Amino acid sequence: MTRPTARNITEDEYFFGHKACAGCGGSLAVRMALKVLGSRAVAVLPAGCMSAVGFNFPQLCFANNAMISTFAGTASMMTGVEAGLRARGEKDYQVVGFAGDGGTADIGIQALSGAIDRNDNMIYICYDNEAYMNTGTQKSSLTPFGAYTTTTPAGVKIRGNIREKKNMFEIVAAHGIPYAATASIGYVDDYMAKVRKASEVKGMKYIHVLAPCPTGWGIRPDETVEYARMATDCGLWPLAEYGCGEYSLTRSMKDPGLLRAYIRGQKRFRHLRDPDIEYIESKRDARWEHINRSWKAP
């Protein structure tokens, strides 16, 4: 099957007219995934940015079937939808969930783990903007070290968030899931190709897409895609796949020195000092030592 790209993907739109902030990375992640999956996709979204901007009465911003789930129950509601469609004898459909970082790694992780254990035939997509952005930028377990949020303020004693970002990709892979991937809206061709691949794999699939939030990150709306690319290029967000018990990179670190520009350009990190950035670099380097030893090269 032809690899989906921005040039050959359908011109049909399935997520439009939404009320997202200018430059919203999450809205781009939803839009492009649905363009790959098409009109037979049934979307489930919990409380969060995309449900807040996509279900504004009387205007529904989804052209295909979509519904809001409980905050904790995205994956379990997906299971019910998929079972119902099978019971009705429906064919050629795809159940897809879109949940933010908090709704995935915190509130929704139990339901997600259960769905992977059942190996339900669905795609779960986490659009990761690295905080609870919909309610005012509170820390989630996917907020990176050092970031300012309203619940991890920066001061003399505490340098923002003191915890490391949870590694959801490897947590999901540890379940033995048939297919998992990391992606970025900065590399939309790679992201769309992984959505297409996931749709062709039977069983449970998970895609974790980095989707910057200009409001919470403190960048300009026209810098969203640029910072998504920088995160991958400087090595903080590797693009990879997991399947059949193996990890493989789809894009390697391009410029390790870009990390400082990535950090310094965001207001959420403006309080960090050189030792803080050196610590982030050291954690990045340690992770890449593991990746280079254990994962397949692109």
N, C-alpha and C positions, 0 to 999 in steps of 0.2 A: 504494500500500500504506500502511496506517495506520502512523503514526510510533510506534515502540515507546516506552512510558513505564512507569514503575513501577506505574501503575494498570491498564494493559491487557496487560502482559506475562504470559506463562504462569505459573501457580503451580507447575509442575513444576520440580524441582531436579535439576541435572546435576553439581553439585559441592558436596558437603555432607559433614559429619562429618570434615572435615580437622583437622589439628593446628596450624594457623597461630596466631601470636600474636594476642592480643586487639587489635582495631582494625586488622588487616592490610589494607592497601590492595590488595595484589596478589591476595589471595583474592577480594575484591569484584570486581576487574577480570575474573578468570576466570569467576566465578559469573554475572555479568551478560552477558558475551559468549555463554556457552553457553546461557543462557536465550533469547537472540535466535536463535542458530543451531540449537538443538534437538537431538533425539536422533540425527539423521543426521550430526552433526559428528564428525569423528575428530581428536582432539587429540594434538599432539606437544609434549613439554616436555623441555628439557635439565636437567642438574644445576642446582639452584637452589632457591629457597624453595618454589615451587609443586610441584615434584617431591618435595621432602623432606617436605612436609606432606600431599601427596595420594596417595602410594603407600606406605602403612604396612602391611606384611604382618601379618595376612591381610586387612586392610581396604583396599579400593580406594575412594577418595572420588569417583571419576568414575562417573556413571550411563551415560555413553556410552563408546565405545571411546577409549582413551587409552594412550599409551606414553611411556617416557623415551628420549630420544636422547642421543647424546654431547654434551658441552658445546659443542663447536664446530659440531656438525652438525645443528642444528634444521632449518634450511631445506632441507638436502640430504635429510634423512630425510623431510620433508614431501613433497618431490618424488617419492621412491620410493613413499610411501603413495598419493599421488594417481595415479601411473602404474599401480600395482597395482590400484586400484579401477576405473580405466578398463578395464584388461585383463580384469577379471572381469565387465565389463558392468554394473557398478553405476550406478544413477541417483540423482539428487537427494541428493547428499552434499556435504559441505564439509570440506576439510582445513584445520585451523587450528593454528597454532603459538603457544605462550605462552612467552616467554623474558624474563628480566630484563635490566636495563641492561648488566651485564657480559657476559652471554651473547649480547647483540645487538650492542652498539657496540664491544666488544673481541673476545672469543673467537669470536663467531659472524658477524662482519661479512663475511668472505669468502664463506661459504656463502649468506648473505642476498643479497649482490651477485650471485652466480651465479644464484640463483633468479629475481631480478628480470630479469636478462639473458635468461634462458630464457622469461620471462613465463609461468611455471607458474600454473595456476588455483588459487590458495591465498590464505589470509589469514594474515599474520604479525602478531602482536600483541606489542609490547614493553611489559611492565608495569615502569615506571621508578620505582624507589624510591631511585635516585641513589647506590647503593654496592653492594658485594658483601655484602648483609646476611646471607645464609645462612651465611657462614663468619666472621662477626664484624665486619662493617662496615669493609671495606677499600675504598680508592678505586677507582672505575671511571672511564672517560672521560666518563661522564654525571654524575659528582659535580660540583656547582656550586662556583664560586670561593668560597674562604673556609671551606668546610665542614671540620670536624674528622672524621677517620676514624683508624683504627688505623695506617694507612700514611701519613697526612698529619696528624701531630699539630700542635697549636698551641703556640707558644712565643713568646719575645721576638723572635726573628729571623724565624720563618716563621709566617704567619697562617693555618694550615690549608692546604687545597688551593690551590695557586698557579696552577692551570690553569683555563681556561674550560670550561664544559659543551659537549661536542661537539653540533653541530647535526644530529642524525640525520634529522630531518624533511626538511631541504633536501638532505642527502646522498642520501637515497633518491629524492627528487623529481628530482635531477640525473640519475638513471638513465633518466628518462622512464617511470616506472612508471605504469600506468593510473589508480591511485587510491592516495593516501596521506592520512593525517589525524593531527592531534594531538587528544588527548582528556584528560579528567580524571575521576576517580571523584567529584570534587566536583560535577560536572554530568553526572549519570548518564544523563539523557534524551538529551543531546547525544552521549554515548559510545555508547549503544545504537543511536541512529539511524545513526551512522557504521558500526557493525558491520553493521547491516542493509543499508546502502548498499553496503558492501564486498562483501557476499554476493551482490549482484545485478550486480556488475561482473565481466566475464570477464577473466581474466588475474591477474597478481600484485597483491596489495593489502597495504598496510602501515598499521597503526595504532599510534601511540605514546601510551600512556596514562599520565599521572602518577598514581602510586599510593604515597602516603606510607607510611613505615614508622615507627610510634611508637617502636620500640626504637632504631633508628638515627638518627632525627631528634631524639629527646629531647622528644617531646610525649606527652600523655595518650592512651590508646586511644580515648577518646570525642571526640578532636579531629581524627581522621584526615580526615574529610570536610571539616571547617571549613578545615583548612590546605590541602587540595587546591583548595578554592574561592579561598582567599586568594592562592595562587600565580598563578591566572589573573586575578583581580580587580586585583592590584597590577602586572600586566604582565609577570611573569617567565615565565609559561607561556601563551602565546597559544593559543587554540583555532582550528584552521584546517583547510582541506582543500586538496589538490592534485589536479588532473586536467586532461587536455587542454592541458597546458602552462601552466596558470594557477593561481595561489594565491588563496584566498579565506578571509577570516576568518569564523568562525561565532560568535565572541564577542569583543568589544573589551575593552580595558583599562577597568576601572570606576573605580578609585581609586588613582592613583599613590602617594599618601601612605600607603597601607596597607603598602607594602614594609617599612618599619621595624618595624611590629608583627609582620609575618611573620617577619622575621629574628630579632628580639629574643625571640620566643616559643619558639625552638628551641634546645635545649642544644648542638647541633652548631655553632651560630654564636655561642655566648655569649662567646667570646673577642674577637669583632670590635669594633673601635673605630669612631668616627664616620667617619674618613677611609675605612675599609674599606667601610662601608655607602654612602658617597657614591660610591665607585668602582663598586659594584654598580648603583647608581642610574644612573650615567652610561652604563654598558654597556646597561642596560635601555632608556634613552632613545634611544641610538643605534640599537638594533635596531628600535624603534618608528618612528623616522624612515624607515628602510628599508621597514618594513611599510606605513606610510601612503602611501609613494610608489608601491609596486609591487604590493600585494595589493588585491583587491576587498574593499570594506567588507561587513559582514554585512547 
